[in-house]
């Protein structure tokens, strides 16, 4: 028989357990109710432009791009389509840490079999999430109501109970076109030095894991540093080059290629050298398109009727760049 003291302890423990069950059940139910059921931009889905890759026809994308905002503003698939007829998709998103890019890599392979995966290197030097942050991100992922709790203001009751679906295809294939122009100071960020910037161990492990994931699926994994006068320097280049060599990863640093790419810091940046605008993006993607063509892995699909939507999207892209 339990004495009164132990009975009270048992009662309190049961109350806590019941409370936790009710709380978790309520969070799961609310997550089911509030999570967007489609990837349309106005549906409120986080990184809808990336997730729109799930609406692309199966096995229709030749190559993908990953990274944070440096890639988000730099990798423009329709320029590559215009010049090479190769299909690519930009799976970069603002502020993406490396581990989220890894999850978007897996997302892309759910329906696609890209042969080349480009990873923009800026986020590799960002401090990785610590254990409690990773745990928190898992909690937010599981209980998505924490991200979507404000949707009650705009959501339609008809959405409730519907299966999650991806029907919206992004016309610009994940790329965000920014036509703003803010000139940058002449680039001095690549002044010579023998010093190297340290890359966090966890980020190294993420990159190596992504490289192995790609190779297991027959894809080449390539590191790319896009032009920037603010976010890159010789120390970072040296550290990245050393890491890439040790990991057996090809590395392209475009900050040594301004003349070859015809980069003009008076016209090619949206914010004074931090990120590229669409003019700069077109320039670097002309190079990357030629890189992809030179691999011999891809056919030119510009006259293939099953890819006619890409030609329609290209017309929208060019009209958006140069409205009449």
Secondary structure, DSSP 8 states (H G I E B T S, - for coil): ---HHHHHHHHHHHHHHHHHHHHHHHHHHHHHHHS-SS--GGGT-TTHHHHGGGGS-TT--SEEEE-SHHHHTT--HHHHHHHH---EEE---TT--HHHHHHHHHHHTTT---SEEEEEGGGGGS----HHHHHHHHHHHHSTHHHHGGGGGT--GGGTT---------TTTT--------------TT---S------HHHHHHHHHHHHHHHHTT-EEEEEE---SSS--HHHHHHHHHHHHHHT-EEEEGGG-HHHHT--TTTSBSSSSSSB-HHHHHHHHHHHHHHHHHTT-----TT-GGGHHHHHHHHHHHHHHS--
